[in-house]
Amino acid sequence: MQPTIRRFTGTKRTVRVGPLLFTGDEHAALQEAAAEHGYKGVSGFTADVALAFVAGRFTANLPLSEDRRRTHMFRAQVLRELNRIGVNVNQIARALNSDFTPPDVRDRLDELHHLLDLIAQALREPAEAEEEQAA
């Protein structure tokens, strides 16, 4: 099924985003695709494709989005495991607070808690760097 192109509604696009740069071959392919879909030029075609992608009317398997998805899945898995470790640490802390544990165990648990804090900070740093780049 041929997608319908945006018809002029009386609202002219006036905000420029760019400039977009393409190689000669990419530009030729873009011009060909725009012509196939009934566009006179590449600007309107490129804008409509970008807006359709943003609106979720179609998706593309971009390498960048796949890398982000894998990173997100990895972080989610690590956070689940850290949560499980945290539950165990809480159980140990509850046992420690019952005053039936030797002091050397308390020192090791303090060290473990410190290591968990370092891991959590290391996992947050790449996410914060990506958020800064996106802003």
MIDOSE-1310 file (N, C-alpha, C; in nm, 2 decimals, decimal comma, always signed):
residues 135
mqpt	+0,08/-0,12/+0,00/+0,00/+0,00/+0,00/+0,09/+0,12/+0,00; +0,06/+0,21/-0,09/+0,14/+0,34/-0,10/+0,10/+0,44/+0,01; +0,19/+0,48/+0,09/+0,15/+0,58/+0,20/+0,11/+0,71/+0,13; +0,01/+0,78/+0,20/-0,03/+0,91/+0,15/+0,06/+1,01/+0,20
irrf	+0,09/+1,11/+0,11/+0,18/+1,22/+0,15/+0,10/+1,33/+0,22; +0,16/+1,41/+0,29/+0,10/+1,52/+0,36/+0,06/+1,62/+0,25; -0,07/+1,66/+0,26/-0,12/+1,76/+0,17/-0,11/+1,89/+0,23; -0,09/+2,00/+0,15/-0,07/+2,13/+0,21/-0,20/+2,17/+0,28
tgtk	-0,19/+2,21/+0,40/-0,31/+2,24/+0,48/-0,33/+2,39/+0,51; -0,24/+2,47/+0,45/-0,24/+2,61/+0,47/-0,14/+2,65/+0,58; -0,08/+2,56/+0,65/+0,02/+2,59/+0,75/+0,15/+2,56/+0,69; +0,23/+2,66/+0,67/+0,36/+2,65/+0,61/+0,46/+2,62/+0,72
rtvr	+0,55/+2,53/+0,69/+0,66/+2,50/+0,78/+0,76/+2,61/+0,77; +0,79/+2,67/+0,88/+0,89/+2,78/+0,88/+1,01/+2,76/+0,97; +1,01/+2,66/+1,05/+1,13/+2,64/+1,14/+1,22/+2,55/+1,08; +1,35/+2,59/+1,06/+1,45/+2,51/+1,00/+1,52/+2,43/+1,10
vgpl	+1,54/+2,30/+1,07/+1,62/+2,21/+1,15/+1,74/+2,16/+1,06; +1,85/+2,19/+1,11/+1,96/+2,14/+1,02/+2,08/+2,23/+1,03; +2,16/+2,22/+0,94/+2,15/+2,16/+0,81/+2,17/+2,01/+0,81; +2,11/+1,93/+0,73/+2,13/+1,79/+0,72/+2,23/+1,77/+0,60
lftg	+2,33/+1,69/+0,63/+2,44/+1,67/+0,53/+2,43/+1,52/+0,48; +2,44/+1,50/+0,35/+2,44/+1,37/+0,30/+2,56/+1,36/+0,20; +2,60/+1,23/+0,17/+2,69/+1,21/+0,07/+2,62/+1,22/-0,06; +2,69/+1,22/-0,17/+2,63/+1,23/-0,30/+2,53/+1,11/-0,33
deha	+2,58/+0,99/-0,29/+2,49/+0,87/-0,32/+2,37/+0,88/-0,23; +2,39/+0,92/-0,10/+2,27/+0,93/-0,01/+2,17/+1,03/-0,06; +2,22/+1,14/-0,11/+2,13/+1,25/-0,16/+2,05/+1,20/-0,28; +2,12/+1,13/-0,37/+2,06/+1,08/-0,49/+1,95/+0,98/-0,45
alqe	+1,98/+0,89/-0,35/+1,88/+0,79/-0,31/+1,76/+0,86/-0,24; +1,79/+0,97/-0,17/+1,68/+1,05/-0,10/+1,59/+1,12/-0,20; +1,66/+1,17/-0,31/+1,58/+1,24/-0,41/+1,49/+1,14/-0,49; +1,54/+1,02/-0,51/+1,47/+0,91/-0,58/+1,35/+0,87/-0,49
aaae	+1,37/+0,85/-0,36/+1,26/+0,81/-0,27/+1,16/+0,92/-0,27; +1,20/+1,04/-0,26/+1,10/+1,15/-0,25/+1,02/+1,15/-0,38; +1,08/+1,14/-0,49/+1,01/+1,14/-0,62/+0,91/+1,02/-0,63; +0,95/+0,90/-0,58/+0,87/+0,78/-0,58/+0,74/+0,81/-0,50
hgyk	+0,75/+0,89/-0,40/+0,64/+0,91/-0,31/+0,56/+1,04/-0,35; +0,60/+1,10/-0,46/+0,52/+1,21/-0,51/+0,56/+1,35/-0,45; +0,68/+1,36/-0,40/+0,72/+1,49/-0,34/+0,80/+1,56/-0,45; +0,79/+1,69/-0,45/+0,87/+1,77/-0,55/+1,01/+1,78/-0,51
gvsg	+1,04/+1,78/-0,38/+1,18/+1,80/-0,33/+1,20/+1,71/-0,21; +1,32/+1,71/-0,16/+1,35/+1,62/-0,05/+1,32/+1,68/+0,09; +1,30/+1,81/+0,10/+1,28/+1,87/+0,23/+1,15/+1,82/+0,29; +1,04/+1,83/+0,22/+0,91/+1,79/+0,27/+0,91/+1,64/+0,30
ftad	+0,97/+1,56/+0,21/+0,98/+1,42/+0,23/+1,06/+1,38/+0,36; +1,17/+1,45/+0,38/+1,25/+1,42/+0,49/+1,18/+1,46/+0,62; +1,11/+1,58/+0,62/+1,04/+1,62/+0,73/+0,92/+1,53/+0,77; +0,85/+1,48/+0,66/+0,74/+1,39/+0,69/+0,79/+1,25/+0,74
vala	+0,90/+1,20/+0,69/+0,96/+1,08/+0,74/+1,00/+1,09/+0,88; +1,06/+1,20/+0,92/+1,11/+1,23/+1,06/+0,99/+1,24/+1,15; +0,89/+1,31/+1,11/+0,77/+1,33/+1,19/+0,69/+1,19/+1,21; +0,68/+1,11/+1,10/+0,62/+0,98/+1,11/+0,69/+0,89/+1,21
fvag	+0,82/+0,90/+1,21/+0,91/+0,82/+1,30/+0,88/+0,86/+1,44; +0,88/+0,99/+1,47/+0,86/+1,05/+1,60/+0,72/+1,01/+1,65; +0,62/+1,01/+1,56/+0,48/+0,98/+1,60/+0,46/+0,83/+1,62; +0,56/+0,75/+1,58/+0,55/+0,61/+1,59/+0,47/+0,54/+1,48
rfta	+0,44/+0,61/+1,37/+0,37/+0,55/+1,26/+0,45/+0,44/+1,19; +0,58/+0,45/+1,20/+0,67/+0,35/+1,15/+0,80/+0,35/+1,23; +0,87/+0,24/+1,23/+0,99/+0,23/+1,31/+1,10/+0,18/+1,21; +1,22/+0,21/+1,25/+1,34/+0,17/+1,17/+1,43/+0,10/+1,27
nlpl	+1,50/+0,00/+1,22/+1,59/-0,07/+1,31/+1,73/+0,00/+1,29; +1,74/+0,11/+1,35/+1,87/+0,19/+1,34/+1,97/+0,13/+1,44; +2,10/+0,12/+1,39/+2,20/+0,07/+1,48/+2,21/+0,14/+1,62; +2,19/+0,27/+1,61/+2,20/+0,35/+1,74/+2,09/+0,31/+1,83
sedr	+1,97/+0,29/+1,78/+1,86/+0,26/+1,87/+1,87/+0,11/+1,92; +1,93/+0,02/+1,84/+1,96/-0,11/+1,89/+2,06/-0,11/+2,00; +2,17/-0,03/+1,99/+2,27/-0,02/+2,09/+2,21/+0,03/+2,22; +2,12/+0,13/+2,21/+2,06/+0,19/+2,33/+1,97/+0,09/+2,39
rrth	+1,89/+0,01/+2,31/+1,81/-0,09/+2,37/+1,89/-0,20/+2,44; +2,00/-0,24/+2,38/+2,08/-0,34/+2,45/+2,14/-0,29/+2,58; +2,18/-0,16/+2,58/+2,24/-0,10/+2,70/+2,13/-0,09/+2,81; +2,01/-0,05/+2,77/+1,90/-0,04/+2,86/+1,86/-0,18/+2,92
mfra	+1,86/-0,28/+2,84/+1,83/-0,42/+2,89/+1,94/-0,46/+2,98; +2,07/-0,43/+2,95/+2,18/-0,47/+3,04/+2,16/-0,40/+3,18; +2,14/-0,27/+3,17/+2,12/-0,20/+3,30/+2,01/-0,25/+3,38; +1,90/-0,28/+3,31/+1,78/-0,33/+3,39/+1,81/-0,47/+3,45
qvlr	+1,89/-0,55/+3,38/+1,93/-0,68/+3,44/+2,02/-0,66/+3,56; +2,12/-0,57/+3,54/+2,21/-0,55/+3,65/+2,13/-0,49/+3,77; +2,04/-0,40/+3,75/+1,96/-0,34/+3,86/+1,88/-0,45/+3,93; +1,82/-0,54/+3,85/+1,74/-0,65/+3,92/+1,84/-0,73/+4,01
elnr	+1,95/-0,76/+3,96/+2,05/-0,84/+4,04/+2,09/-0,76/+4,16; +2,12/-0,63/+4,14/+2,16/-0,55/+4,26/+2,04/-0,55/+4,36; +1,92/-0,54/+4,32/+1,80/-0,54/+4,41/+1,80/-0,67/+4,49; +1,83/-0,78/+4,42/+1,83/-0,91/+4,49/+1,94/-0,91/+4,59
igvn	+2,05/-0,86/+4,56/+2,17/-0,85/+4,65/+2,12/-0,76/+4,77; +2,06/-0,65/+4,74/+2,01/-0,56/+4,84/+1,92/-0,63/+4,94; +1,83/-0,71/+4,89/+1,74/-0,79/+4,98/+1,82/-0,87/+5,07; +1,92/-0,94/+5,02/+2,00/-1,03/+5,10/+2,08/-0,95/+5,21
vnqi	+2,13/-0,83/+5,17/+2,20/-0,74/+5,26/+2,11/-0,70/+5,37; +1,98/-0,67/+5,33/+1,88/-0,62/+5,44/+1,86/-0,74/+5,54; +1,85/-0,86/+5,49/+1,83/-0,97/+5,58/+1,94/-0,99/+5,67; +2,06/-0,97/+5,61/+2,18/-0,99/+5,70/+2,19/-0,87/+5,80
aral	+2,15/-0,75/+5,76/+2,15/-0,64/+5,85/+2,05/-0,66/+5,96; +1,94/-0,72/+5,93/+1,84/-0,75/+6,03/+1,90/-0,84/+6,13; +1,97/-0,95/+6,08/+2,03/-1,04/+6,17/+2,14/-0,98/+6,25; +2,22/-0,89/+6,19/+2,32/-0,82/+6,27/+2,27/-0,73/+6,38
nsdf	+2,16/-0,67/+6,35/+2,10/-0,58/+6,46/+2,04/-0,66/+6,57; +2,03/-0,79/+6,56/+1,98/-0,87/+6,67/+2,09/-0,90/+6,77; +2,21/-0,85/+6,75/+2,32/-0,86/+6,85/+2,37/-1,00/+6,87; +2,34/-1,09/+6,77/+2,39/-1,23/+6,78/+2,50/-1,26/+6,69
tppd	+2,57/-1,16/+6,63/+2,67/-1,18/+6,53/+2,80/-1,12/+6,58; +2,91/-1,19/+6,54/+3,05/-1,14/+6,58/+3,08/-1,01/+6,51; +3,17/-0,92/+6,57/+3,21/-0,79/+6,51/+3,27/-0,80/+6,37; +3,35/-0,91/+6,34/+3,42/-0,91/+6,21/+3,32/-0,93/+6,10
vrdr	+3,20/-0,99/+6,12/+3,10/-1,00/+6,02/+3,05/-0,86/+5,99; +3,03/-0,77/+6,09/+2,98/-0,64/+6,07/+3,08/-0,56/+5,98; +3,21/-0,57/+6,00/+3,31/-0,50/+5,92/+3,30/-0,55/+5,77; +3,28/-0,67/+5,75/+3,27/-0,72/+5,61/+3,14/-0,67/+5,55
ldel	+3,03/-0,66/+5,63/+2,91/-0,61/+5,57/+2,92/-0,46/+5,54; +2,99/-0,39/+5,62/+3,01/-0,25/+5,59/+3,09/-0,23/+5,46; +3,19/-0,32/+5,44/+3,27/-0,32/+5,32/+3,18/-0,36/+5,20; +3,10/-0,46/+5,21/+3,00/-0,50/+5,11/+2,91/-0,39/+5,07
hhll	+2,86/-0,32/+5,17/+2,77/-0,20/+5,14/+2,84/-0,10/+5,06; +2,96/-0,07/+5,10/+3,04/+0,03/+5,03/+3,06/-0,01/+4,88; +3,09/-0,14/+4,86/+3,11/-0,19/+4,72/+2,98/-0,18/+4,64; +2,87/-0,21/+4,70/+2,74/-0,19/+4,63/+2,71/-0,05/+4,60
dlia	+2,75/+0,05/+4,68/+2,73/+0,19/+4,65/+2,82/+0,23/+4,53; +2,94/+0,18/+4,53/+3,03/+0,20/+4,41/+2,97/+0,15/+4,28; +2,92/+0,03/+4,29/+2,86/-0,03/+4,17/+2,74/+0,05/+4,12; +2,66/+0,09/+4,21/+2,54/+0,17/+4,17/+2,58/+0,30/+4,11
qalr	+2,69/+0,37/+4,17/+2,73/+0,49/+4,11/+2,79/+0,47/+3,97; +2,86/+0,36/+3,95/+2,92/+0,33/+3,82/+2,81/+0,31/+3,71; +2,70/+0,25/+3,76/+2,59/+0,22/+3,66/+2,52/+0,35/+3,63; +2,51/+0,44/+3,72/+2,44/+0,57/+3,70/+2,52/+0,66/+3,61
epae	+2,65/+0,66/+3,62/+2,74/+0,76/+3,54/+2,71/+0,75/+3,39; +2,71/+0,63/+3,32/+2,69/+0,63/+3,18/+2,55/+0,69/+3,14; +2,45/+0,66/+3,23/+2,31/+0,70/+3,20/+2,31/+0,86/+3,21; +2,38/+0,91/+3,31/+2,38/+1,06/+3,33/+2,45/+1,12/+3,21
aeee	+2,56/+1,06/+3,16/+2,63/+1,12/+3,05/+2,55/+1,12/+2,92; +2,47/+1,01/+2,90/+2,38/+1,00/+2,79/+2,27/+1,11/+2,80; +2,22/+1,13/+2,92/+2,11/+1,23/+2,93/+2,16/+1,37/+2,91; +2,29/+1,40/+2,95/+2,35/+1,53/+2,92/+2,37/+1,55/+2,77
qaa	+2,41/+1,44/+2,70/+2,43/+1,45/+2,56/+2,30/+1,47/+2,49; +2,20/+1,41/+2,53/+2,07/+1,42/+2,47/+2,01/+1,56/+2,49; +2,05/+1,63/+2,60/+1,99/+1,76/+2,63/+2,06/+1,87/+2,55
